[in-house]
Amino acid sequence: MARTQKIETKETKVTRTKKKEKEYLQNIITLRISDKQKITLKKLSKATSKSISDIMREAVNLWSAKRRKLCLD
């Protein structure tokens, strides 16, 4: 039984962390994309087990890092 309690505790911590993250993400952006881009995003989402929002946030972060690097060079 001790093992089951540890698993439940871990799941509770994960749930709490996700709720905190969602509290901070309050901004909504709407964007238009082609059907092909939407299909690509859905495939990426399924392949990586990430939400489309997570993929888009990651893309913005990668793009920003690339721009910063270019500006510093």
BATORTOR-711077 format. One record per atom (N, C-alpha, C): residue number from 1; residue in three letters; atom name; x, z, y. Coordinates in Angstrom, 1 decimal. Example, Ala and Ser with C-alpha at 12.3 -4.5 7.8 and 13.67 -1.06 7.14 Angstrom:
<atoms>
+-----+------+------+--------+--------+--------+
! seq ! type ! atom !      X !      Z !      Y !
+-----+------+------+--------+--------+--------+
!   1 !  ala !    N !   13.2 !    7.8 !   -5.7 !
!   1 !  ala !   CA !   12.3 !    7.8 !   -4.5 !
!   1 !  ala !    C !   13.2 !    7.8 !   -3.3 !
!   2 !  ser !    N !   12.8 !    7.1 !   -2.2 !
!   2 !  ser !   CA !   13.7 !    7.1 !   -1.1 !
!   2 !  ser !    C !   12.9 !    7.9 !    0.0 !
+-----+------+------+--------+--------+--------+
</atoms>
This chain:
<atoms>
+-----+------+------+--------+--------+--------+
! seq ! type ! atom !      X !      Z !      Y !
+-----+------+------+--------+--------+--------+
!   1 !  met !    N !    0.8 !    0.0 !   -1.2 !
!   1 !  met !   CA !    0.0 !    0.0 !    0.0 !
!   1 !  met !    C !    0.8 !    0.0 !    1.3 !
!   2 !  ala !    N !    2.0 !    0.6 !    1.2 !
!   2 !  ala !   CA !    2.9 !    0.7 !    2.4 !
!   2 !  ala !    C !    3.2 !   -0.7 !    2.8 !
!   3 !  arg !    N !    3.4 !   -1.6 !    1.9 !
!   3 !  arg !   CA !    3.8 !   -3.0 !    2.2 !
!   3 !  arg !    C !    2.7 !   -3.7 !    2.9 !
!   4 !  thr !    N !    1.4 !   -3.5 !    2.5 !
!   4 !  thr !   CA !    0.3 !   -4.1 !    3.2 !
!   4 !  thr !    C !    0.2 !   -3.6 !    4.6 !
!   5 !  gln !    N !    0.4 !   -2.3 !    4.8 !
!   5 !  gln !   CA !    0.3 !   -1.8 !    6.2 !
!   5 !  gln !    C !    1.4 !   -2.4 !    7.1 !
!   6 !  lys !    N !    2.6 !   -2.6 !    6.6 !
!   6 !  lys !   CA !    3.6 !   -3.3 !    7.4 !
!   6 !  lys !    C !    3.2 !   -4.7 !    7.8 !
!   7 !  ile !    N !    2.6 !   -5.4 !    6.9 !
!   7 !  ile !   CA !    2.2 !   -6.8 !    7.2 !
!   7 !  ile !    C !    1.1 !   -6.7 !    8.3 !
!   8 !  glu !    N !    0.1 !   -5.8 !    8.2 !
!   8 !  glu !   CA !   -0.9 !   -5.7 !    9.2 !
!   8 !  glu !    C !   -0.3 !   -5.4 !   10.5 !
!   9 !  thr !    N !    0.6 !   -4.5 !   10.6 !
!   9 !  thr !   CA !    1.3 !   -4.1 !   11.8 !
!   9 !  thr !    C !    1.9 !   -5.3 !   12.5 !
!  10 !  lys !    N !    2.6 !   -6.1 !   11.7 !
!  10 !  lys !   CA !    3.3 !   -7.3 !   12.2 !
!  10 !  lys !    C !    2.3 !   -8.2 !   12.8 !
!  11 !  glu !    N !    1.2 !   -8.5 !   12.1 !
!  11 !  glu !   CA !    0.2 !   -9.4 !   12.6 !
!  11 !  glu !    C !   -0.4 !   -8.9 !   13.9 !
!  12 !  thr !    N !   -0.6 !   -7.6 !   14.0 !
!  12 !  thr !   CA !   -1.1 !   -7.0 !   15.2 !
!  12 !  thr !    C !   -0.2 !   -7.3 !   16.4 !
!  13 !  lys !    N !    1.1 !   -7.1 !   16.1 !
!  13 !  lys !   CA !    2.1 !   -7.3 !   17.2 !
!  13 !  lys !    C !    2.1 !   -8.8 !   17.6 !
!  14 !  val !    N !    2.0 !   -9.7 !   16.7 !
!  14 !  val !   CA !    2.0 !  -11.1 !   17.0 !
!  14 !  val !    C !    0.8 !  -11.4 !   17.9 !
!  15 !  thr !    N !   -0.4 !  -10.9 !   17.5 !
!  15 !  thr !   CA !   -1.6 !  -11.1 !   18.2 !
!  15 !  thr !    C !   -1.5 !  -10.6 !   19.7 !
!  16 !  arg !    N !   -0.9 !   -9.4 !   19.8 !
!  16 !  arg !   CA !   -0.8 !   -8.9 !   21.1 !
!  16 !  arg !    C !    0.1 !   -9.7 !   22.0 !
!  17 !  thr !    N !    1.2 !  -10.2 !   21.4 !
!  17 !  thr !   CA !    2.2 !  -11.1 !   22.2 !
!  17 !  thr !    C !    1.5 !  -12.4 !   22.6 !
!  18 !  lys !    N !    0.7 !  -13.0 !   21.8 !
!  18 !  lys !   CA !    0.0 !  -14.2 !   22.1 !
!  18 !  lys !    C !   -1.0 !  -14.0 !   23.2 !
!  19 !  lys !    N !   -1.7 !  -12.9 !   23.2 !
!  19 !  lys !   CA !   -2.6 !  -12.6 !   24.3 !
!  19 !  lys !    C !   -1.9 !  -12.4 !   25.6 !
!  20 !  lys !    N !   -0.8 !  -11.8 !   25.6 !
!  20 !  lys !   CA !    0.0 !  -11.6 !   26.8 !
!  20 !  lys !    C !    0.4 !  -12.9 !   27.4 !
!  21 !  glu !    N !    0.9 !  -13.8 !   26.5 !
!  21 !  glu !   CA !    1.3 !  -15.2 !   27.0 !
!  21 !  glu !    C !    0.2 !  -15.9 !   27.6 !
!  22 !  lys !    N !   -1.0 !  -15.8 !   27.0 !
!  22 !  lys !   CA !   -2.2 !  -16.6 !   27.5 !
!  22 !  lys !    C !   -2.6 !  -16.0 !   28.8 !
!  23 !  glu !    N !   -2.4 !  -14.7 !   29.1 !
!  23 !  glu !   CA !   -2.8 !  -14.2 !   30.3 !
!  23 !  glu !    C !   -2.0 !  -14.8 !   31.5 !
!  24 !  tyr !    N !   -0.8 !  -15.1 !   31.2 !
!  24 !  tyr !   CA !    0.1 !  -15.7 !   32.3 !
!  24 !  tyr !    C !   -0.2 !  -17.2 !   32.5 !
!  25 !  leu !    N !   -0.7 !  -17.9 !   31.5 !
!  25 !  leu !   CA !   -0.9 !  -19.3 !   31.6 !
!  25 !  leu !    C !   -2.3 !  -19.6 !   32.1 !
!  26 !  gln !    N !   -2.5 !  -19.5 !   33.4 !
!  26 !  gln !   CA !   -3.8 !  -19.7 !   34.0 !
!  26 !  gln !    C !   -4.0 !  -21.0 !   34.7 !
!  27 !  asn !    N !   -2.9 !  -21.8 !   34.8 !
!  27 !  asn !   CA !   -3.0 !  -23.1 !   35.6 !
!  27 !  asn !    C !   -3.4 !  -24.2 !   34.6 !
!  28 !  ile !    N !   -4.3 !  -25.0 !   35.1 !
!  28 !  ile !   CA !   -4.8 !  -26.1 !   34.3 !
!  28 !  ile !    C !   -4.5 !  -27.4 !   35.0 !
!  29 !  ile !    N !   -3.9 !  -28.3 !   34.3 !
!  29 !  ile !   CA !   -3.5 !  -29.7 !   34.8 !
!  29 !  ile !    C !   -4.2 !  -30.7 !   34.0 !
!  30 !  thr !    N !   -4.9 !  -31.6 !   34.7 !
!  30 !  thr !   CA !   -5.5 !  -32.7 !   34.0 !
!  30 !  thr !    C !   -4.7 !  -34.0 !   34.2 !
!  31 !  leu !    N !   -4.5 !  -34.7 !   33.1 !
!  31 !  leu !   CA !   -3.7 !  -36.0 !   33.2 !
!  31 !  leu !    C !   -4.3 !  -37.0 !   32.3 !
!  32 !  arg !    N !   -4.1 !  -38.3 !   32.8 !
!  32 !  arg !   CA !   -4.7 !  -39.4 !   32.1 !
!  32 !  arg !    C !   -3.5 !  -40.0 !   31.3 !
!  33 !  ile !    N !   -3.8 !  -40.3 !   30.0 !
!  33 !  ile !   CA !   -2.8 !  -41.0 !   29.1 !
!  33 !  ile !    C !   -3.5 !  -42.1 !   28.4 !
!  34 !  ser !    N !   -2.7 !  -43.0 !   27.8 !
!  34 !  ser !   CA !   -3.3 !  -44.1 !   27.1 !
!  34 !  ser !    C !   -3.7 !  -43.6 !   25.7 !
!  35 !  asp !    N !   -4.5 !  -44.4 !   25.0 !
!  35 !  asp !   CA !   -4.9 !  -44.1 !   23.6 !
!  35 !  asp !    C !   -3.6 !  -43.9 !   22.7 !
!  36 !  lys !    N !   -2.7 !  -44.8 !   22.9 !
!  36 !  lys !   CA !   -1.4 !  -44.7 !   22.1 !
!  36 !  lys !    C !   -0.7 !  -43.4 !   22.3 !
!  37 !  gln !    N !   -0.6 !  -43.0 !   23.6 !
!  37 !  gln !   CA !    0.1 !  -41.7 !   23.9 !
!  37 !  gln !    C !   -0.7 !  -40.5 !   23.3 !
!  38 !  lys !    N !   -2.0 !  -40.6 !   23.3 !
!  38 !  lys !   CA !   -2.8 !  -39.5 !   22.7 !
!  38 !  lys !    C !   -2.6 !  -39.5 !   21.2 !
!  39 !  ile !    N !   -2.5 !  -40.6 !   20.6 !
!  39 !  ile !   CA !   -2.3 !  -40.6 !   19.1 !
!  39 !  ile !    C !   -0.9 !  -40.1 !   18.8 !
!  40 !  thr !    N !    0.1 !  -40.4 !   19.7 !
!  40 !  thr !   CA !    1.4 !  -39.9 !   19.5 !
!  40 !  thr !    C !    1.4 !  -38.4 !   19.6 !
!  41 !  leu !    N !    0.8 !  -37.9 !   20.6 !
!  41 !  leu !   CA !    0.7 !  -36.4 !   20.8 !
!  41 !  leu !    C !    0.0 !  -35.7 !   19.7 !
!  42 !  lys !    N !   -1.0 !  -36.3 !   19.2 !
!  42 !  lys !   CA !   -1.7 !  -35.7 !   18.0 !
!  42 !  lys !    C !   -0.8 !  -35.7 !   16.8 !
!  43 !  lys !    N !   -0.1 !  -36.8 !   16.6 !
!  43 !  lys !   CA !    0.9 !  -36.8 !   15.4 !
!  43 !  lys !    C !    2.0 !  -35.8 !   15.6 !
!  44 !  leu !    N !    2.5 !  -35.7 !   16.8 !
!  44 !  leu !   CA !    3.6 !  -34.6 !   17.1 !
!  44 !  leu !    C !    3.0 !  -33.2 !   16.9 !
!  45 !  ser !    N !    1.8 !  -33.0 !   17.3 !
!  45 !  ser !   CA !    1.2 !  -31.7 !   17.2 !
!  45 !  ser !    C !    1.0 !  -31.4 !   15.7 !
!  46 !  lys !    N !    0.6 !  -32.3 !   14.9 !
!  46 !  lys !   CA !    0.4 !  -32.0 !   13.5 !
!  46 !  lys !    C !    1.7 !  -31.8 !   12.8 !
!  47 !  ala !    N !    2.7 !  -32.7 !   13.1 !
!  47 !  ala !   CA !    4.1 !  -32.6 !   12.5 !
!  47 !  ala !    C !    4.8 !  -31.3 !   12.8 !
!  48 !  thr !    N !    4.6 !  -30.8 !   14.0 !
!  48 !  thr !   CA !    5.4 !  -29.6 !   14.5 !
!  48 !  thr !    C !    4.6 !  -28.3 !   14.4 !
!  49 !  ser !    N !    3.3 !  -28.4 !   14.1 !
!  49 !  ser !   CA !    2.4 !  -27.3 !   14.1 !
!  49 !  ser !    C !    2.4 !  -26.6 !   15.5 !
!  50 !  lys !    N !    2.5 !  -27.4 !   16.5 !
!  50 !  lys !   CA !    2.4 !  -26.9 !   17.9 !
!  50 !  lys !    C !    1.2 !  -27.5 !   18.5 !
!  51 !  ser !    N !    0.6 !  -26.8 !   19.5 !
!  51 !  ser !   CA !   -0.5 !  -27.4 !   20.2 !
!  51 !  ser !    C !    0.0 !  -28.5 !   21.2 !
!  52 !  ile !    N !   -0.9 !  -29.4 !   21.6 !
!  52 !  ile !   CA !   -0.6 !  -30.4 !   22.5 !
!  52 !  ile !    C !   -0.1 !  -29.8 !   23.8 !
!  53 !  ser !    N !   -0.7 !  -28.7 !   24.2 !
!  53 !  ser !   CA !   -0.3 !  -28.0 !   25.4 !
!  53 !  ser !    C !    1.2 !  -27.5 !   25.3 !
!  54 !  asp !    N !    1.5 !  -26.9 !   24.1 !
!  54 !  asp !   CA !    2.9 !  -26.5 !   23.9 !
!  54 !  asp !    C !    3.9 !  -27.6 !   24.0 !
!  55 !  ile !    N !    3.5 !  -28.8 !   23.4 !
!  55 !  ile !   CA !    4.4 !  -29.9 !   23.4 !
!  55 !  ile !    C !    4.5 !  -30.4 !   24.9 !
!  56 !  met !    N !    3.5 !  -30.4 !   25.7 !
!  56 !  met !   CA !    3.6 !  -30.9 !   27.1 !
!  56 !  met !    C !    4.4 !  -29.9 !   27.9 !
!  57 !  arg !    N !    4.3 !  -28.6 !   27.6 !
!  57 !  arg !   CA !    5.1 !  -27.6 !   28.4 !
!  57 !  arg !    C !    6.6 !  -27.8 !   28.0 !
!  58 !  glu !    N !    6.8 !  -28.1 !   26.7 !
!  58 !  glu !   CA !    8.2 !  -28.3 !   26.3 !
!  58 !  glu !    C !    8.8 !  -29.6 !   27.0 !
!  59 !  ala !    N !    7.9 !  -30.6 !   27.0 !
!  59 !  ala !   CA !    8.4 !  -31.9 !   27.7 !
!  59 !  ala !    C !    8.7 !  -31.7 !   29.2 !
!  60 !  val !    N !    7.9 !  -30.9 !   29.9 !
!  60 !  val !   CA !    8.1 !  -30.6 !   31.3 !
!  60 !  val !    C !    9.5 !  -29.8 !   31.4 !
!  61 !  asn !    N !    9.7 !  -28.9 !   30.5 !
!  61 !  asn !   CA !   10.9 !  -28.1 !   30.6 !
!  61 !  asn !    C !   12.1 !  -29.0 !   30.3 !
!  62 !  leu !    N !   12.0 !  -29.9 !   29.3 !
!  62 !  leu !   CA !   13.2 !  -30.8 !   29.0 !
!  62 !  leu !    C !   13.4 !  -31.7 !   30.2 !
!  63 !  trp !    N !   12.4 !  -32.3 !   30.8 !
!  63 !  trp !   CA !   12.5 !  -33.2 !   31.9 !
!  63 !  trp !    C !   13.1 !  -32.5 !   33.1 !
!  64 !  ser !    N !   12.7 !  -31.3 !   33.3 !
!  64 !  ser !   CA !   13.2 !  -30.5 !   34.5 !
!  64 !  ser !    C !   14.7 !  -30.2 !   34.2 !
!  65 !  ala !    N !   15.1 !  -29.9 !   33.0 !
!  65 !  ala !   CA !   16.5 !  -29.6 !   32.7 !
!  65 !  ala !    C !   17.3 !  -30.8 !   32.9 !
!  66 !  lys !    N !   16.8 !  -32.0 !   32.5 !
!  66 !  lys !   CA !   17.5 !  -33.2 !   32.6 !
!  66 !  lys !    C !   17.7 !  -33.6 !   34.1 !
!  67 !  arg !    N !   16.7 !  -33.4 !   34.9 !
!  67 !  arg !   CA !   16.8 !  -33.7 !   36.3 !
!  67 !  arg !    C !   17.8 !  -32.7 !   37.0 !
!  68 !  arg !    N !   17.8 !  -31.5 !   36.6 !
!  68 !  arg !   CA !   18.7 !  -30.5 !   37.2 !
!  68 !  arg !    C !   20.2 !  -30.9 !   36.9 !
!  69 !  lys !    N !   20.4 !  -31.4 !   35.7 !
!  69 !  lys !   CA !   21.7 !  -31.8 !   35.2 !
!  69 !  lys !    C !   22.1 !  -33.0 !   36.0 !
!  70 !  leu !    N !   21.2 !  -34.0 !   36.2 !
!  70 !  leu !   CA !   21.6 !  -35.2 !   37.0 !
!  70 !  leu !    C !   21.9 !  -34.9 !   38.4 !
!  71 !  cys !    N !   21.1 !  -33.9 !   39.0 !
!  71 !  cys !   CA !   21.4 !  -33.6 !   40.4 !
!  71 !  cys !    C !   22.7 !  -32.8 !   40.6 !
!  72 !  leu !    N !   23.1 !  -32.1 !   39.6 !
!  72 !  leu !   CA !   24.4 !  -31.3 !   39.7 !
!  72 !  leu !    C !   25.6 !  -32.2 !   39.5 !
!  73 !  asp !    N !   25.4 !  -33.3 !   38.7 !
!  73 !  asp !   CA !   26.5 !  -34.3 !   38.5 !
!  73 !  asp !    C !   26.9 !  -35.1 !   39.7 !
+-----+------+------+--------+--------+--------+
</atoms>
